[in-house]
Amino acid sequence: MAVYAIGDVQGCFDELQALLELVSFNPAEDCLWFAGDLVNRGPKSLETLRFIRGLGDRAVSVLGNHDLSLIAAAQGQPLSDDDHTLDAILNAPDCDELIQWLRQQPLLHHDEALGFTMIHAGLPPQWDLVLARHCAREVEAVLQSDELPAFIQHMSGNKPKCWSDDLSGWKRLRFIVNCFTRLRFCDAEGCLKLKYKGPPGSQPPEYLPWFNLPGRKNRALNIVFGHWSTLGPSEQAGIYPLDTACLWGGELTALRIDRTPPQRFTLPCAGQQVPG
């Protein structure tokens, strides 16, 4: 059995199918891990979501920020100008079933046997695996509950910026969501700097990529993640970025994680959009 972790698809369904053909994916035996952002901006978000849902227990996906935007839109949250590629899902006859499935997906997936942890964006330095899993479950419980409409109303925003064990209520849940789905840079104390989205070196020098923070309590983990299309490859032990900008004319990446060392496969993409 092969296990492949795949970066942000964002509705690039044809490219995903080509990548699976490249790695000779066998749905009867192999498993796929998706690092979130299954939908939005690409041309075939509906087909992508249906396909991954149809894989059943042969696939696991963590939630990304675009996936949460889709859940919010299904709750009546207005779409931004960049989000209207979600209309096909929202108008589909199986929309309710697709959204219900998406609401059941985790923010963090950990496989003890493989020794890998998957998230969409990042982890603050104060979180070890035990705390990260606990925080993920807090948000997952709300996403799957009748509190979802209230959660959607309070989900967005850049504050609080710093973790505290004393955080509670919507502020705590918002911080957790921002870490798992939006984080790129932190300051030396681990406070989130969500404004900066470019590659390392484009940010003010006092800010660091989340995985470079000194004393990071999750440093022992092997982490696969997406979200950061401008990051580029990492040579840091335990850090495996997977978003290689398929949507923007880069590549779609799969990392075979049941081998040591992991084996990387990339599919060049023609590009669906021009950045900016």
MOPERA-V64812 format. One record per run of one state. SS is the DSSP state (alpha for helix, beta for strand, coil for the rest). FROM is the first residue (numbers start at 1). TO is the last residue. If there is no record, write none. Layout:
# MOPERA-V64812
SS_FROM_TO, SS_FROM_TO
This chain:
# MOPERA-V64812
coil_1_2, beta_3_6, coil_7_12, alpha_13_22, coil_23_30, beta_31_34, coil_35_44, alpha_45_54, coil_55_55, alpha_56_58, beta_59_62, coil_63_64, alpha_65_74, coil_75_80, alpha_81_90, coil_91_94, alpha_95_103, coil_104_105, beta_106_106, coil_107_108, beta_109_111, coil_112_115, beta_116_118, coil_119_128, alpha_129_143, coil_144_147, alpha_148_155, coil_156_168, alpha_169_182, coil_183_184, beta_185_186, coil_187_191, beta_192_193, coil_194_207, beta_208_209, alpha_210_212, coil_213_222, beta_223_225, coil_226_238, beta_239_241, coil_242_244, beta_245_245, alpha_246_248, coil_249_250, beta_251_256, coil_257_262, beta_263_268, coil_269_276
